[in-house]
Amino acid sequence: MLAAANRDPQIWDDPARFDPRRAIKPNFSFGAGLHFCVGAPLARLELQIALPIVFERCPDLRLCGAPDYSNKYHFHGLERLLLHI
């Protein structure tokens, strides 16, 4: 089920916690096989470029509270992520 992707506690330590510094492991956010997202390479490239810039410009960036996840059909990504600079 798509909602369970990247939340398997046998694979991920504390899978419900947002941790951008988490060790890299197999990731199913972009699907697999025939259903692999064609935009995945662009999304990964954007993150590789953007996140280091954000962290460099905002070294004290911290979460203000728990992330707010969407609960629409089978899409459960972030709906809101409050940060303190």
N, CA, C and O of each residue as an XYZ file, in Angstrom:
340
protein
N       0.831     -1.173      0.000
C       0.000      0.000      0.000
C       0.881      1.243      0.000
O       1.860      1.318      0.742
N       0.531      2.212     -0.832
C       1.322      3.424     -0.982
C       1.504      4.165      0.336
O       2.573      4.721      0.588
N       0.485      4.182      1.172
C       0.565      4.914      2.446
C       1.634      4.342      3.365
O       2.108      5.042      4.259
N       2.024      3.094      3.168
C       3.026      2.471      4.026
C       4.447      2.634      3.493
O       5.399      2.251      4.173
N       4.610      3.185      2.313
C       5.938      3.347      1.727
C       6.830      4.152      2.662
O       6.427      5.201      3.164
N       8.028      3.664      2.892
C       9.037      4.320      3.725
C       8.628      4.457      5.188
O       9.159      5.309      5.900
N       7.694      3.629      5.642
C       7.271      3.660      7.047
C       7.388      2.283      7.698
O       6.797      2.042      8.751
N       8.133      1.400      7.091
C       8.302      0.055      7.619
C       9.285      0.091      8.789
O      10.462      0.392      8.589
N       8.824     -0.211     10.009
C       9.715     -0.142     11.163
C      10.842     -1.181     11.122
O      11.812     -1.060     11.870
N      10.729     -2.198     10.261
C      11.820     -3.155     10.110
C      12.950     -2.572      9.267
O      14.078     -3.062      9.307
N      12.646     -1.535      8.511
C      13.641     -0.890      7.653
C      14.122      0.425      8.265
O      15.320      0.706      8.276
N      13.190      1.227      8.772
C      13.483      2.589      9.229
C      13.405      2.702     10.742
O      12.468      2.192     11.356
N      14.380      3.364     11.346
C      14.325      3.687     12.770
C      13.334      4.829     12.943
O      13.466      5.860     12.284
N      12.355      4.667     13.807
C      11.350      5.689     14.091
C      10.760      6.240     12.784
O      10.925      7.425     12.493
N      10.081      5.408     11.999
C       9.642      5.783     10.652
C       8.663      6.952     10.596
O       8.540      7.583      9.546
N       7.970      7.263     11.673
C       7.006      8.365     11.653
C       7.666      9.720     11.904
O       7.020     10.757     11.753
N       8.937      9.725     12.281
C       9.641     10.977     12.594
C      10.308     11.535     11.338
O      10.977     10.805     10.607
N      10.121     12.828     11.092
C      10.792     13.501      9.978
C      12.245     13.732     10.355
O      12.527     14.418     11.337
N      13.174     13.168      9.589
C      14.594     13.312      9.881
C      15.359     13.408      8.565
O      15.704     12.380      7.984
N      15.631     14.625      8.082
C      16.320     14.770      6.796
C      17.762     14.265      6.832
O      18.378     14.097      5.779
N      18.309     14.020      8.021
C      19.686     13.523      8.120
C      19.737     12.004      8.285
O      20.803     11.438      8.528
N      18.603     11.360      8.155
C      18.494      9.900      8.291
C      19.408      9.213      7.265
O      19.577      9.703      6.149
N      19.985      8.088      7.654
C      20.848      7.324      6.739
C      20.067      6.930      5.480
O      18.878      6.617      5.543
N      20.744      6.952      4.366
C      20.109      6.618      3.088
C      19.867      5.110      3.017
O      20.773      4.307      3.241
N      18.623      4.747      2.701
C      18.220      3.347      2.533
C      17.299      3.287      1.317
O      16.918      4.334      0.794
N      16.929      2.088      0.852
C      15.994      2.015     -0.278
C      14.739      2.836      0.009
O      14.201      2.803      1.115
N      14.290      3.559     -0.986
C      13.194      4.501     -0.824
C      12.127      4.221     -1.880
O      12.447      4.071     -3.059
N      10.864      4.151     -1.465
C       9.794      3.829     -2.405
C       8.843      4.996     -2.649
O       7.734      4.800     -3.145
N       9.272      6.205     -2.304
C       8.414      7.382     -2.489
C       8.029      7.609     -3.944
O       6.955      8.141     -4.226
N       8.880      7.218     -4.851
C       8.621      7.459     -6.259
C       8.079      6.235     -6.982
O       8.048      6.211     -8.212
N       7.655      5.226     -6.243
C       7.110      4.022     -6.870
C       8.234      3.088     -7.289
O       9.375      3.219     -6.847
N       7.884      2.144     -8.152
C       8.877      1.176     -8.620
C       8.413      0.570     -9.939
O       7.226      0.586    -10.267
N       9.355      0.046    -10.672
C       9.045     -0.639    -11.922
C       8.314      0.243    -12.908
O       8.693      1.396    -13.112
N       7.270     -0.286    -13.521
C       6.489      0.424    -14.524
C       5.873      1.709    -13.968
O       5.642      2.663    -14.711
N       5.615      1.730    -12.688
C       4.951      2.875    -12.060
C       5.933      3.868    -11.440
O       5.534      4.708    -10.634
N       7.213      3.781    -11.808
C       8.209      4.700    -11.270
C       7.940      6.111    -11.777
O       7.670      6.310    -12.961
N       8.013      7.075    -10.892
C       7.719      8.473    -11.218
C       8.772      9.041    -12.171
O       9.966      8.992    -11.875
N       8.337      9.575    -13.306
C       9.281     10.132    -14.278
C       9.927     11.419    -13.768
O      10.973     11.819    -14.277
N       9.326     12.075    -12.774
C       9.891     13.298    -12.216
C      10.843     13.060    -11.061
O      11.393     14.016    -10.514
N      11.055     11.801    -10.672
C      11.900     11.487     -9.518
C      13.322     12.027     -9.649
O      13.816     12.632     -8.697
N      14.003     11.840    -10.779
C      15.367     12.368    -10.871
C      15.422     13.889    -10.694
O      16.346     14.403    -10.064
N      14.452     14.602    -11.238
C      14.412     16.057    -11.079
C      14.164     16.427     -9.615
O      14.820     17.329     -9.092
N      13.236     15.752     -8.952
C      12.946     16.037     -7.545
C      14.182     15.791     -6.681
O      14.483     16.585     -5.790
N      14.894     14.705     -6.938
C      16.108     14.414     -6.162
C      17.190     15.458     -6.416
O      17.872     15.885     -5.484
N      17.350     15.865     -7.659
C      18.332     16.892     -8.005
C      17.988     18.221     -7.335
O      18.872     18.904     -6.817
N      16.704     18.588     -7.345
C      16.279     19.822     -6.691
C      16.617     19.789     -5.204
O      17.092     20.782     -4.652
N      16.373     18.647     -4.551
C      16.681     18.528     -3.122
C      18.181     18.564     -2.861
O      18.621     19.157     -1.876
N      18.964     17.941     -3.722
C      20.417     17.947     -3.544
C      20.982     19.358     -3.674
O      21.980     19.692     -3.035
N      20.352     20.174     -4.487
C      20.811     21.547     -4.675
C      20.204     22.477     -3.625
O      20.918     23.289     -3.035
N      18.914     22.370     -3.388
C      18.208     23.326     -2.530
C      18.491     23.144     -1.044
O      18.729     24.130     -0.347
N      18.471     21.921     -0.543
C      18.626     21.726      0.902
C      19.961     22.230      1.455
O      19.964     22.885      2.497
N      21.090     21.955      0.805
C      22.338     22.523      1.331
C      22.323     24.057      1.374
O      22.885     24.657      2.291
N      21.688     24.683      0.397
C      21.593     26.149      0.379
C      20.728     26.633      1.539
O      21.090     27.584      2.230
N      19.593     25.983      1.751
C      18.700     26.357      2.856
C      19.428     26.209      4.185
O      19.380     27.114      5.018
N      20.111     25.066      4.398
C      20.800     24.831      5.668
C      21.982     25.778      5.866
O      22.303     26.142      6.998
N      22.627     26.174      4.776
C      23.740     27.131      4.871
C      23.221     28.519      5.244
O      23.807     29.203      6.084
N      22.127     28.926      4.620
C      21.561     30.254      4.874
C      20.805     30.340      6.195
O      20.665     31.420      6.769
N      20.323     29.204      6.670
C      19.530     29.176      7.910
C      20.102     28.108      8.845
O      19.463     27.076      9.053
N      21.291     28.333      9.411
C      21.930     27.288     10.223
C      21.166     26.945     11.504
O      21.371     25.872     12.070
N      20.294     27.835     11.966
C      19.532     27.565     13.190
C      18.120     27.064     12.900
O      17.270     27.068     13.790
N      17.867     26.643     11.699
C      16.550     26.153     11.292
C      16.134     24.962     12.162
O      16.878     23.991     12.296
N      14.941     25.051     12.748
C      14.421     23.990     13.618
C      12.923     23.827     13.406
O      12.244     24.760     12.975
N      12.415     22.651     13.707
C      10.974     22.414     13.656
C      10.282     23.160     14.789
O      10.808     23.219     15.900
N       9.109     23.730     14.522
C       8.321     24.413     15.555
C       7.293     23.480     16.184
O       6.738     23.795     17.236
N       7.043     22.383     15.578
C       6.052     21.445     16.075
C       6.049     20.214     15.203
O       6.875     20.064     14.302
N       5.123     19.351     15.479
C       5.015     18.115     14.705
C       4.565     18.419     13.277
O       3.716     19.287     13.071
N       5.112     17.728     12.306
C       4.656     17.902     10.923
C       3.178     17.546     10.800
O       2.688     16.670     11.512
N       2.472     18.220      9.905
C       1.052     17.972      9.663
C       0.936     17.222      8.341
O       1.225     17.769      7.276
N       0.514     15.972      8.421
C       0.428     15.137      7.221
C      -0.986     15.144      6.652
O      -1.970     15.176      7.391
N      -1.065     15.112      5.346
C      -2.338     15.051      4.642
C      -2.922     13.644      4.786
O      -2.181     12.680      4.973
N      -4.219     13.529      4.702
C      -4.866     12.223      4.760
C      -5.923     12.162      3.660
O      -7.115     12.023      3.934
N      -5.467     12.269      2.414
C      -6.363     12.285      1.273
C      -6.152     11.036      0.423
O      -5.099     10.858     -0.190
N      -7.147     10.190      0.394
C      -7.127      8.946     -0.372
C      -5.885      8.158      0.000
O      -5.809      7.645      1.117
N      -4.911      8.040     -0.887
C      -3.693      7.302     -0.562
C      -2.466      8.200     -0.582
O      -1.342      7.705     -0.653
N      -2.665      9.523     -0.519
C      -1.552     10.455     -0.462
C      -1.440     11.002      0.957
O      -2.355     11.659      1.453
N      -0.327     10.728      1.595
C      -0.155     11.107      2.993
C       1.111     11.925      3.195
O       1.782     11.789      4.218
N       1.439     12.767      2.234
C       2.642     13.598      2.346
C       2.399     14.769      3.292
O       1.320     14.923      3.866
N       3.421     15.576      3.433
C       3.312     16.739      4.309
C       2.310     17.742      3.776
O       2.315     18.075      2.591
N       1.463     18.213      4.651
C       0.531     19.280      4.304
C       1.055     20.607      4.856
O       0.856     21.671      4.269
N       1.739     20.506      6.017
C       2.299     21.709      6.629
C       3.502     21.311      7.479
O       3.483     20.307      8.191
N       4.556     22.135      7.383
C       5.770     21.914      8.163
C       6.223     23.269      8.680
O       6.803     24.062      7.938
N       5.955     23.533      9.966
C       6.295     24.823     10.557
C       7.744     24.812     11.045
O       8.174     23.901     11.753
N       8.484     25.851     10.648
C       9.888     25.950     10.986
C      10.196     27.245     11.705
O       9.518     28.253     11.506
N      11.202     27.215     12.527
C      11.704     28.406     13.218
C      13.098     28.700     12.672
O      13.959     27.821     12.639
N      13.309     29.924     12.251
C      14.617     30.290     11.682
C      15.465     30.940     12.748
O      16.604     31.324     12.481
